[in-house]
Amino acid sequence: MTTPTLCPACGARNDCTLADPRTVDQACWCYSVSIDPAVLEALPEALRNKACLCPRCAQVDEQLRRAQP
């Protein structure tokens, strides 16, 4: 069973604003990055489309750092 607020790949918090009722009205960090489709395809089928990846597993840490003012 997956938890919407945890990364299905590593189990860390995924910081998904849509999975948290307190922040569901805010844009998620994933809206500002480009995730390589190969990263998603590398996930086992059973883990796909169950919960958001964390920025580290999505391999977008650098993109997020560059986007911060």
N, C-alpha and C positions, 0 to 999 in steps of 0.2 A: 504494500500500500504506500502511496506517495502522499506527501504533505505539501500543499500548495506554496508554503512559504520557505520550503527547503529545496535546494538544488538536487535533482534526481541523480546526478553524476557523483557528487562528493558528500552530500548531506549537510553542507553549510547553508546558512541563510542566503536566500537568493535576492533579497532586497526588492522583490517584486511589489510595487505599490498596488497593483490590481488584486493581489492575493490578500492584502491587509485591509479589512473593512475601514480602518481609520484613515487610509490614504487612497482608497479606491478611486477618488475623483481627481487624482494627480497623474500626470504622465509618468510612465515607468522609464527607468534608465535605458531600457532596451530600445526605446523609440529614437534615441539619439546615436545609435551605433549600427554598424553593419556586421552581422554575424555570418561567418562563412558557412554556407550550407553543408560543407563537408564535416564541420564540427557537429552539426545536428545529426547527420547521417551516420556518424561514428558511434552514436549512442545505441545501445541495444534496443531493439524494437519495443520491448516491454517498458522502456523508460521514456520513449518519445511521446510528446504531446500530453504529458501528465502534469508537469510543473515546469516553471522557468529554470533555466540554468543560472548559476551565479556568474558574475562578471569574469571571474578567473576561469571557470570551465568553458564559458562562451568565448574565451580568448579575446576579450575586448578591454582589458584593464588599461592598456595604453591609449585607446581611443577615448575612454572616459577621462583619463588624466589630461589629455590635450584639450578636451571640451570644457574643462573647469577654468573659470576666470582667474 
